[in-house]
Each structure stands twice: as C-alpha cells, then as structure tokens.
Amino acid sequence: MKVVRTALNGCLILEPQVFSDERGEFFESFSVQKFRNATGVLLNFVQDNQSLSRAKVLRGLHYQIEQPQGKLVRVVSGSVWDVAVDLRRSSPTFAQWVGVDLSAENQRMFWVPPGCAHGFVVTSESAVFLYKTTDYYAPAHERTISWSDPSLAITWPVPDPIVNAKDAAGLVFKQAPTYQ
C-alpha cells in the first residue's frame, strides 16, 4: 500500500497494490496490520456504510461533535470528488480543506481522521461510495457545515450540485461547533 500525505494534517490517500491479468484484477481493500504499518494509526472500525448517488449529488459536510468518526472512504463504482475540512482547533491546518478524486478506476482510498468534516460530490453518472467508521453513527451528535460557505471557499468541481434539505441548511463554519 502506498501512502500519500495531503496538505491537511492526518488526512491520507491510500493507493492499494493492484494485481491485474487477463482475468481481471484483485486488491486487498483493507488490512488493519498494513494500515497501521503504513500510516502509524491504530484504530478499530466499528461500522461500514454504503451509498448510491446519482450525478451531481453532493453529500456533506458532515461530522459528529461527540463520538467523532474517523472514516476510510472509497468508491467502487463511478467517481466522486471527496473533501475533508479540519475542525480541530489544535491542528496546524484548522479551518483548511483538501479535496481528492476517488474513483473505481483509480481505486484510491482516503483516510479522514476524527475531528474533520467530510463530504463528496458525484462526478460521474452515479457512484457507489463505501466507508468504514471508527465510531457508530449518532444522529443526536451529527452536525453539518454548509458546503458552500464562502469562508471555506471549497472549489467544488460540479456547478449547481444537488443537495438535500439538511445539507442546504448547514451552518457556516464560524457558527459550527469544533473540536479542541
């Protein structure tokens, strides 16, 4: 597994070793030992989630103020542009964001550590998105930051994305609860 550090503290791109031949291809999508050896992060995933979204759907920016979730995300069909925003006030990259192209073709995974908001927009006709989380979904603690907050100035690659009511009503960054 190749690990690529991003500009955001603790956010990593993981590129698995893919074995291809005339039959197709194979890769190991997760090994706790290889993840720990490659990243230095010891974790315990407790929940796997999957979503199917159509073109131009934007989901996020979501996080849990209590029971913060680390997420290992990947795309198994289609493509997305995935974003993490650092909400950790003690981090050198607090209030900054990073975007990563994830697709079934490039087979990259993106590690979003606890303390970051997360979102993505579909850049293909549809996308199947999978993610492992380090804590359980806790709806009472879920928060949403506006995907279009001008203070974050995220350059989403899709004009006029499709968002649901919850995401459209997200807080501006300055009003959103953050982490120590």
Secondary structure, 3 states (H helix, E strand, C coil): CEEEECCCCCCEEEECCCEEECCEEECCCCCHHHHHHHHCCCCCCCEEEEEEEECCEEEEEEEECCCCCCEEEEEEECEEEEEEEECECCCCCCCCEEEEEEECCCCCEEEECCCEEEEEEECCCEEEEEEEECCCCCHHHEEEECCCCCCCCCCCCCCCCECCHHHHCCECHHHCCCEC
